[in-house]
């Protein structure tokens, strides 16, 4: 249960209009679940316990960094920020597009260190096309329109509550749902605060001959008040030939002439001669922008997607180019301001904000997002803290994969039973009690986390009535209950059927979705003439070669076993073999070595703490080509199965190629 609920806005009480224009809001959101939305907003944002997992960067001062990477849902993160008095000055969000698509991550196996050594000896390059890989689902962007809009409405309300008075928000969507969300934005931020719709144009692989090819996204820009920031001179664009012809020419003395309004000659000055006096004399923007080096920015941007060879690529679905965020952050924030992304994904917003001297807040529910941005920011030498919102839900990487895993954790659960709507997660067929429908809250949707009277009303007065199977009992799983006694009384007073309603705590199942891999290693003490040492003290190979007597610690990973990954690979091989047989082709399966080291992505050592917040004293990450990244510094060295530390390690952390992390005390 939440520790408490944080009001979205001050003095919000039952019966008080939360928005300035409540009538239009009720019309826009007149959907089946509309009453739940307003009940939740009146109740406030759930505030949970927050645990500090790791501080990355310089920790010598002992100060807590302002930059935050938060694993949790948007609303819960906003509750934390509001409780801490943290305001954000610019918001960019790239939420699910309600596209109906599943997004997957390609998981590459690393090269076995023994094989990597052979390749290095032969001076061969690793061939990415030959790397073995399989896919894992990141999240399912499959929503009913009503559910999506209600979910988005609550998120927008939460985000608005933590925005400063001079803040603006950029909401990035596409054609699937943007026209509906534009109306929501009008309701939440006010129609008068709509600044513009930016069109991001790009080339794409779509080659339709039967329709206009879709090659743009929509970005809605709103401010919170009349104090918003817009630095036009920071995002000036290059002149095109048409502009040169219209406004600029050279006179007989070799000086530039700038045409003013109506095409008349308004001044003659050499390029770069703009002074305060000139600006007062010629306030026209055409004159000023020429001498400041570019044309005023347009509301359509021609920026390409990242290609597969881009240095920015971090192998994350839906990753956006840094150039897109550079334009937004430069225009709508100043140095030192706080830039937030509540659906952070690949971490491009945080990365660019850090590059441009802004503070950042990255929020995402998926562990792969947190790991991706953590590694990306570490490489960029950023200083930040990683927090986790303890909402009672032990997620397995992300909500989608957790929902998939729950199908196997509920004993006897069957899906696809006739006579039951998609509202039900499935059913248990019992020899004595018959068919028992099972309801499980959708972890992708924050609206379903709390089991309250409106939710139970839907179950007993709608879904029970529509059941076409004979049932004596239903099972309703929950994460949190608003008021257990009131809920039990409501069921007793309002259940007009003979069907028993059994409530079960889903958290008892969710704790089983977290898996630990098995790590076998040898720890040895090294002394004198170390030729390779890594750690936060900055020792390099050159330094240690000159050291006459240096002590260090070496950990060699001898065995790594991940039952979940092996099961996943076996599934991949079976499916691939069947498909190949059907097509009459041969199939090359994924084979794991006896040591299993190709399943490892990252190894880190903590030489400061044996428990509590993790401190990464030294770490190595193996990229998909097999090269080692040591403490954020890339190299062309292959991993040899070892990690070396100058200080005595107290804990070891190993992350597998899918993102599962296991920590062992030494």
C-alpha positions in Angstrom: 0.0 0.0 0.0 1.2 3.6 -0.6 2.5 5.4 2.5 0.1 8.2 1.6 -1.6 10.0 -1.3 -0.2 13.3 -2.6 -2.7 15.8 -4.0 -2.2 16.7 -7.6 -2.8 20.3 -6.9 -3.2 22.3 -3.6 -6.6 22.4 -1.9 -8.2 19.7 -4.1 -11.2 18.5 -2.2 -14.1 16.3 -3.0 -16.7 18.1 -5.0 -14.3 20.8 -6.2 -13.6 21.2 -9.9 -10.1 20.1 -10.5 -9.8 21.7 -13.9 -10.9 25.2 -15.0 -13.2 23.7 -17.6 -14.7 20.6 -16.0 -17.7 20.3 -18.4 -15.5 19.8 -21.5 -13.3 17.3 -19.6 -16.3 15.2 -18.7 -17.4 15.2 -22.3 -14.0 14.3 -23.6 -13.5 11.5 -21.1 -17.0 10.1 -21.2 -16.0 6.5 -21.3 -17.0 3.4 -19.5 -14.3 3.8 -16.8 -14.6 7.6 -16.5 -15.8 7.5 -12.9 -12.6 5.8 -11.8 -10.4 8.5 -13.2 -12.0 11.2 -11.2 -12.1 9.1 -8.0 -8.3 8.5 -8.4 -7.5 12.1 -9.0 -9.5 13.2 -6.0 -7.6 10.6 -3.9 -4.3 11.9 -5.1 -1.0 10.4 -6.4 0.2 7.3 -4.6 3.5 8.0 -2.7 5.5 4.9 -2.0 8.8 4.2 -0.2 11.8 5.0 -2.5 15.1 3.1 -2.2 18.4 4.5 -3.4 20.1 1.7 -5.4 23.3 3.4 -6.6 25.1 6.6 -6.9 27.2 7.0 -10.1 30.0 9.5 -10.5 32.1 11.4 -8.1 31.1 10.4 -4.5 34.1 12.0 -2.8 32.2 15.0 -1.6 29.5 12.9 0.0 26.8 15.1 -1.6 23.7 13.6 -3.2 23.5 14.4 -6.9 20.6 16.4 -8.3 20.3 14.2 -11.4 17.9 11.2 -10.9 17.3 8.0 -12.7 14.1 6.5 -11.3 12.6 3.0 -11.9 8.9 3.4 -11.4 5.7 4.6 -13.0 5.1 8.1 -14.0 2.5 8.9 -11.4 4.4 7.4 -8.5 7.6 9.2 -9.6 5.7 12.5 -9.8 4.4 11.9 -6.3 7.9 11.4 -5.1 9.1 14.6 -6.8 6.2 16.6 -5.4 6.8 15.3 -1.9 10.5 16.3 -2.2 9.6 19.7 -3.5 11.4 19.1 -6.8 10.1 21.1 -9.8 10.9 20.5 -13.5 11.5 23.2 -16.0 11.1 21.2 -19.2 9.3 17.9 -20.0 9.8 15.8 -23.0 7.8 12.6 -23.1 7.7 9.9 -25.8 5.0 7.6 -24.3 3.5 4.5 -26.0 1.8 5.5 -29.2 -1.2 3.1 -28.9 0.1 1.6 -32.1 -1.0 -1.9 -31.5 2.6 -3.2 -31.9 4.8 -5.3 -29.6 8.3 -3.9 -29.2 11.1 -6.4 -28.7 14.8 -6.2 -27.8 17.3 -8.2 -29.8 19.5 -10.1 -27.3 22.9 -10.9 -28.5 25.1 -13.6 -27.1 28.6 -12.5 -26.4 31.6 -14.4 -27.6 33.1 -17.0 -25.3 36.4 -15.5 -23.9 38.3 -18.5 -25.2 37.0 -18.0 -28.7 37.6 -14.2 -28.5 41.2 -14.9 -27.7 41.6 -16.9 -30.8 40.0 -14.2 -32.9 42.3 -11.6 -31.4 45.3 -13.7 -32.1 44.3 -14.0 -35.7 43.6 -10.2 -35.8 40.1 -10.8 -37.1 37.2 -8.5 -36.7 34.0 -9.8 -35.0 31.2 -10.2 -37.6 27.9 -8.9 -36.2 26.0 -10.8 -38.8 27.3 -14.0 -37.4 26.4 -13.2 -33.9 23.7 -15.3 -32.4 20.7 -13.5 -31.1 17.0 -13.9 -30.0 14.3 -11.4 -29.2 12.5 -10.6 -26.0 9.4 -8.5 -25.6 10.1 -5.1 -24.1 6.5 -3.9 -23.9 3.2 -4.3 -25.7 1.8 -1.0 -27.0 -1.7 -2.6 -27.3 -4.4 -0.5 -25.7 -8.1 0.1 -26.0 -8.6 3.7 -26.9 -10.6 4.5 -23.8 -8.0 2.9 -21.5 -5.2 4.7 -23.2 -6.8 8.1 -22.9 -7.8 7.7 -19.3 -4.2 6.5 -18.5 -2.7 9.4 -20.4 -5.0 11.9 -18.7 -3.8 10.8 -15.2 -0.2 10.9 -16.3 -0.5 14.4 -17.7 -2.2 15.6 -14.6 0.6 14.2 -12.5 3.3 15.7 -14.7 1.6 19.1 -14.7 1.7 19.1 -10.9 5.5 19.0 -10.8 6.1 21.5 -13.6 7.5 25.0 -12.6 5.7 28.1 -13.7 8.1 28.7 -16.6 8.0 25.1 -17.8 6.8 23.7 -21.1 6.0 20.2 -22.2 6.7 18.4 -25.5 4.5 15.4 -26.0 5.7 13.1 -28.8 3.2 10.9 -30.6 2.2 9.8 -34.1 -1.0 9.4 -36.2 -2.5 6.6 -34.2 -3.8 8.6 -31.2 -2.3 12.1 -31.4 -5.6 13.8 -32.4 -7.3 12.4 -29.3 -4.5 13.3 -27.0 -4.4 16.9 -28.4 -7.8 17.4 -26.8 -6.6 16.0 -23.5 -3.7 18.4 -23.6 -6.1 21.3 -24.1 -8.1 20.1 -21.1 -5.1 19.6 -18.8 -2.9 22.6 -19.8 -5.6 24.9 -21.3 -6.3 25.7 -24.9 -4.6 29.1 -24.5 -1.4 27.4 -23.5 -1.0 25.5 -26.7 2.1 26.8 -28.3 2.5 24.7 -31.5 2.5 21.4 -33.1 6.0 20.4 -34.3 6.2 18.0 -37.2 9.3 15.7 -37.2 9.9 14.6 -40.7 12.1 11.6 -41.5 12.9 9.1 -44.1 11.5 5.6 -43.5 11.3 2.1 -45.0 7.6 2.4 -45.8 7.2 2.1 -49.5 3.5 1.9 -50.1 2.0 2.4 -53.6 -1.6 2.4 -52.3 -1.4 5.3 -49.8 0.6 8.4 -48.8 3.7 7.0 -47.1 3.8 8.0 -43.4 7.1 9.8 -42.7 6.4 12.1 -39.8 5.6 12.2 -36.0 3.6 14.8 -34.1 5.0 16.8 -31.2 2.6 19.0 -29.2 4.1 21.9 -27.3 2.3 23.4 -24.4 3.4 25.9 -21.7 2.1 26.1 -18.1 1.9 29.9 -17.9 2.9 33.0 -19.8 6.5 32.8 -18.4 7.7 30.0 -20.7 11.2 29.9 -22.1 12.0 30.0 -25.8 15.6 30.6 -26.9 15.1 31.2 -30.6 18.7 32.3 -31.2 19.9 29.0 -29.8 18.2 27.0 -32.5 18.6 29.1 -35.6 18.6 27.1 -38.9 20.8 27.4 -41.9 19.7 29.6 -44.7 18.5 28.0 -47.8 19.0 29.4 -51.4 15.5 30.9 -51.4 16.3 33.0 -48.3 19.6 34.2 -49.8 17.8 35.4 -53.0 15.1 37.2 -51.0 17.0 39.0 -48.4 20.7 39.2 -49.1 22.9 40.6 -51.9 26.2 42.2 -52.3 26.6 45.9 -53.5 29.3 47.3 -55.8 31.6 47.9 -52.8 31.5 44.3 -51.7 29.3 44.9 -48.7 26.2 42.9 -47.9 22.8 44.5 -48.3 19.9 43.3 -46.3 16.4 43.9 -47.7 13.9 45.0 -45.1 10.2 44.8 -45.1 8.7 45.2 -48.5 12.0 44.4 -50.1 13.5 47.9 -49.7 17.1 48.4 -48.8 17.1 49.1 -45.1 20.9 49.0 -44.3 24.3 48.3 -45.6 26.7 46.6 -43.2 29.4 44.0 -43.3 28.4 40.6 -42.0 28.8 40.5 -38.2 28.4 44.3 -37.8 25.2 44.0 -35.8 25.4 46.3 -32.7 22.9 47.4 -30.0 22.4 50.6 -32.0 21.7 48.7 -35.2 19.2 46.5 -33.3 17.4 49.5 -32.0 17.4 51.1 -35.5 16.4 47.9 -37.3 14.4 45.7 -34.9 13.0 43.7 -37.7 13.8 40.0 -37.1 14.9 39.5 -40.7 17.8 41.8 -40.1 18.7 40.5 -36.7 18.6 36.8 -37.7 20.9 37.3 -40.7 23.7 38.8 -38.6 23.3 36.3 -35.8 24.0 33.5 -38.2 20.8 31.7 -39.2 17.1 31.7 -40.0 14.4 31.6 -37.3 13.3 28.0 -36.5 10.4 26.4 -38.2 7.8 24.0 -36.8 8.7 21.2 -39.1 12.1 19.5 -38.6 13.8 17.3 -41.2 15.9 14.9 -39.1 16.5 11.3 -40.0 16.1 8.3 -37.8 19.2 6.6 -36.4 20.6 4.1 -38.9 22.1 0.8 -37.8 25.6 2.2 -38.0 25.1 5.2 -35.9 27.4 5.7 -33.0 24.4 6.8 -30.9 22.7 3.4 -31.2 22.2 1.6 -27.9 20.0 -1.3 -29.3 16.8 0.1 -27.7 13.4 0.0 -29.5 11.9 3.4 -30.2 15.3 5.2 -29.6 15.2 8.8 -30.8 18.2 10.8 -32.3 20.1 13.2 -30.1 19.6 16.0 -32.6 15.9 15.9 -31.9 16.4 16.5 -28.2 19.2 19.0 -28.6 16.8 21.2 -30.5 14.1 20.9 -27.9 16.4 21.3 -24.8 18.3 24.3 -26.3 15.1 26.1 -27.2 13.1 25.6 -24.1 15.5 25.5 -21.1 18.6 27.3 -19.8 21.7 25.9 -18.4 21.2 24.5 -14.9 17.5 23.9 -15.3 15.8 20.5 -14.7 14.8 18.5 -17.8 12.5 15.4 -17.2 11.4 12.5 -19.3 8.8 10.3 -17.6 8.9 7.6 -20.3 12.7 7.7 -20.6 13.3 4.6 -22.8 16.8 4.7 -24.2 17.8 7.8 -22.1 18.4 10.2 -24.9 16.8 13.0 -23.0 19.0 12.6 -20.0 22.1 12.1 -22.1 21.5 15.3 -24.1 20.4 17.3 -21.1 23.7 16.4 -19.3 25.7 17.2 -22.4 24.1 20.7 -22.5 24.7 21.5 -18.9 21.1 20.8 -17.7 20.0 18.7 -14.7 18.0 15.6 -15.7 15.3 13.2 -14.3 14.8 9.9 -16.2 11.8 7.8 -15.3 10.9 4.4 -16.7 9.3 1.2 -15.4 11.5 -1.2 -17.4 14.8 -2.5 -15.9 16.3 -2.5 -19.4 15.7 1.2 -19.7 17.3 1.9 -16.4 20.3 -0.3 -17.2 20.6 1.3 -20.7 20.6 4.9 -19.4 22.8 4.0 -16.5 25.5 2.7 -18.7 25.0 5.5 -21.3 25.3 8.2 -18.6 28.3 6.6 -16.9 30.1 6.7 -20.3 29.2 10.4 -20.5 30.8 11.0 -17.1 27.5 12.1 -15.6 26.8 12.2 -11.8 23.5 10.8 -10.8 21.5 8.7 -8.3 19.5 5.6 -9.2 16.2 5.2 -7.2 13.6 2.5 -7.2 10.0 3.1 -6.2 9.0 0.3 -3.8 5.3 -0.1 -4.8 5.1 -3.7 -3.8 5.4 -5.0 -7.3 8.5 -7.1 -8.0 8.7 -6.6 -11.7 10.6 -8.9 -13.9 12.4 -6.5 -16.2 9.2 -4.7 -17.3 5.4 -5.1 -16.9 4.9 -6.9 -20.2 7.4 -9.7 -19.4 6.0 -9.9 -15.8 2.4 -10.4 -17.2 3.7 -13.2 -19.5 5.5 -14.8 -16.5 2.4 -14.7 -14.3 0.7 -17.1 -16.8 3.0 -19.8 -15.6 2.9 -18.9 -11.9 -0.8 -19.3 -11.3 -1.3 -23.0 -10.8 -3.7 -24.6 -13.3 -4.4 -21.4 -15.2 -5.8 -21.8 -18.7 -6.4 -19.1 -21.2 -8.6 -18.7 -24.2 -11.7 -20.4 -22.6 -14.9 -19.8 -24.5 -17.6 -17.8 -22.8 -15.2 -15.4 -21.0 -14.3 -11.9 -22.1 -10.8 -10.5 -22.4 -11.4 -8.9 -19.0 -10.4 -12.1 -17.4 -6.8 -13.2 -17.3 -7.9 -16.8 -17.6 -9.5 -19.6 -15.6 -8.7 -22.5 -13.4 -10.6 -25.7 -14.2 -11.2 -27.5 -10.9 -12.6 -31.1 -10.6 -15.0 -30.1 -7.8 -15.5 -26.4 -8.2 -15.6 -26.4 -12.0 -14.4 -23.3 -14.0 -13.0 -20.5 -11.8 -12.5 -17.3 -13.7 -9.4 -15.4 -12.6 -8.9 -11.6 -12.7 -5.4 -10.1 -12.6 -4.7 -6.4 -12.7 -2.8 -5.3 -15.8 0.6 -4.2 -14.7 1.0 -2.0 -17.8 -1.9 0.1 -16.6 -1.5 2.1 -13.3 -5.3 2.5 -13.2 -5.7 -1.2 -12.2 -3.2 -1.3 -9.3 -5.6 -0.4 -6.6 -8.7 -2.6 -6.1 -11.4 -0.2 -5.0 -15.2 0.0 -5.0 -15.5 1.3 -8.6 -13.3 -1.6 -9.8 -15.2 -4.2 -7.8 -18.5 -2.7 -9.1 -17.3 -3.4 -12.7 -16.5 -7.0 -11.7 -19.7 -8.0 -9.9 -22.3 -5.8 -11.7 -20.9 -6.1 -15.2 -18.4 -8.9 -15.8 -20.2 -11.5 -13.6 -23.4 -10.8 -15.4 -21.8 -11.4 -18.8 -20.1 -14.7 -18.0 -21.2 -17.4 -20.3 -19.6 -20.2 -18.3 -21.0 -21.8 -15.2 -18.9 -20.6 -12.2 -19.3 -21.1 -8.5 -16.4 -18.9 -7.6 -14.1 -16.2 -9.1 -10.6 -15.3 -8.0 -9.7 -11.6 -7.9 -6.0 -10.8 -7.5 -5.0 -7.4 -6.3 -1.9 -5.4 -5.6 -3.3 -2.8 -3.2 -6.8 -2.4 -1.7 -8.2 1.1 -1.0 -10.3 0.1 2.0 -10.5 -3.7 2.7 -13.5 -3.5 5.1 -15.5 -1.2 2.8 -14.7 -3.4 -0.1 -15.8 -6.6 1.6 -19.0 -4.9 2.7 -19.7 -3.7 -0.9 -19.3 -7.2 -2.2 -21.7 -8.6 0.4 -24.3 -5.9 -0.3 -24.1 -5.8 -4.0 -23.2 -9.2 -5.3 -26.6 -10.4 -6.7 -25.2 -13.7 -7.9 -24.4 -16.9 -6.1 -20.8 -16.7 -7.2 -18.2 -16.5 -4.4 -15.6 -13.7 -4.8 -12.2 -14.7 -3.4 -9.6 -12.0 -3.0 -5.9 -12.9 -3.3 -2.8 -10.7 -2.9 -0.8 -10.7 -6.2 2.4 -9.7 -4.4 2.6 -13.3 -3.1 3.1 -14.5 -6.7 5.1 -11.5 -7.9 8.0 -12.1 -5.6 8.7 -15.3 -7.5 9.3 -13.6 -10.8 12.7 -12.4 -9.8 15.4 -15.0 -10.7 19.0 -15.3 -9.7 21.6 -16.8 -11.9 24.4 -19.0 -10.6 27.9 -17.6 -10.6 31.1 -19.6 -10.0 34.3 -17.7 -9.6 37.8 -17.7 -8.1 39.2 -14.8 -6.1 42.9 -14.4 -5.9 45.3 -11.8 -4.6 47.9 -10.3 -7.0 51.1 -8.6 -6.0 54.1 -7.0 -7.6 54.4 -6.0 -11.3 50.7 -6.0 -12.1 50.4 -5.4 -15.9 46.7 -4.7 -15.9 44.6 -3.0 -13.2 41.3 -1.2 -13.2 39.4 0.7 -10.7 38.1 4.1 -9.6 41.6 5.1 -8.5 42.4 5.6 -12.2 45.4 3.2 -12.4 46.2 2.4 -16.0 48.3 -0.3 -17.6 51.2 2.2 -18.0 51.0 3.2 -14.3 51.0 -0.4 -13.0 53.9 -1.4 -15.2 56.1 1.1 -13.3 54.8 -0.1 -9.9 57.4 -2.2 -8.1 55.0 -3.5 -5.4 51.3 -3.3 -5.9 48.6 -5.5 -4.5 45.4 -6.2 -6.3 42.5 -8.6 -6.5 41.5 -10.7 -9.5 38.2 -12.5 -9.9 37.9 -15.1 -12.7 34.4 -16.2 -13.7 34.7 -19.9 -14.3 31.0 -20.8 -14.7 27.8 -18.8 -15.3 24.4 -20.5 -15.4 21.0 -18.9 -16.2 18.2 -21.4 -16.2 15.8 -18.8 -17.6 18.1 -17.9 -20.5 18.8 -21.5 -21.3 15.1 -22.2 -21.4 14.6 -19.1 -23.6 17.3 -20.3 -26.0 15.9 -23.8 -26.1 12.5 -22.3 -27.1 14.2 -20.3 -29.8 16.0 -23.4 -31.2 12.9 -25.5 -31.2 10.9 -22.9 -33.0 13.6 -22.2 -35.5 14.1 -25.9 -36.2 10.3 -26.4 -36.8 10.2 -23.4 -39.2 13.3 -24.6 -41.0 11.8 -28.1 -41.5 8.6 -26.7 -42.9 10.7 -24.6 -45.4 13.1 -27.5 -46.2 16.1 -25.5 -44.9 18.8 -26.3 -42.4 18.8 -24.5 -39.1 21.9 -23.4 -37.2 20.9 -23.5 -33.5 22.3 -21.4 -30.6 24.7 -23.4 -28.6 26.0 -22.4 -25.2 29.5 -23.4 -24.0 30.0 -25.4 -20.9 31.2 -22.3 -19.1 28.3 -20.2 -20.2 30.3 -16.9 -20.1 28.8 -15.7 -23.4 25.6 -15.0 -21.4 27.3 -12.3 -19.4 27.0 -8.6 -20.3 28.4 -6.7 -17.2 30.5 -7.5 -14.2 31.0 -5.0 -11.4 32.7 -5.0 -8.0 31.7 -3.0 -4.9 34.8 -2.4 -2.7 32.9 0.0 -0.4 29.7 -1.6 0.8 28.9 -5.2 1.7 25.1 -4.4 1.8 22.7 -1.5 1.0 23.3 0.9 -1.8 25.6 -0.4 -4.5 28.8 1.4 -5.2 30.5 0.3 -8.4 34.2 0.6 -7.6 35.2 -1.0 -10.9 33.3 -2.6 -13.7 33.6 -4.0 -17.2 30.9 -4.3 -19.8 31.2 -6.6 -22.8 29.5 -5.2 -25.9 27.9 -7.4 -28.5 31.1 -7.6 -30.5 32.9 -8.9 -27.5 34.9 -5.8 -26.8 35.4 -4.6 -23.2 34.2 -1.2 -21.8 36.0 -0.5 -18.6 34.4 2.0 -16.2 32.7 3.6 -19.2 35.8 3.7 -21.4 35.6 1.8 -24.7 38.4 -0.4 -25.9 39.2 -2.9 -28.6 40.2 -5.6 -26.1 38.3 -8.8 -25.8 37.2 -10.0 -22.4 39.3 -12.7 -20.9 36.8 -13.9 -18.2 38.5 -11.8 -15.5 38.0 -8.5 -13.6 40.7 -6.9 -11.5 40.4 -4.4 -8.7 43.0 -2.4 -6.8 40.9 -2.6 -3.6 39.5 -5.7 -1.9 36.0 -6.4 -3.4 33.1 -7.0 -0.9 30.4 -7.8 -3.5 30.2 -8.8 -7.1 27.3 -8.0 -9.5 26.8 -9.9 -12.8 24.2 -8.8 -15.4 23.2 -11.3 -18.0 22.5 -10.4 -21.7 18.8 -10.0 -21.0 19.3 -7.6 -18.1 18.8 -9.9 -15.0 21.3 -8.9 -12.3 22.6 -11.1 -9.5 24.6 -9.8 -6.5 26.8 -12.0 -4.4 28.7 -11.1 -1.2 32.3 -12.2 -1.3 
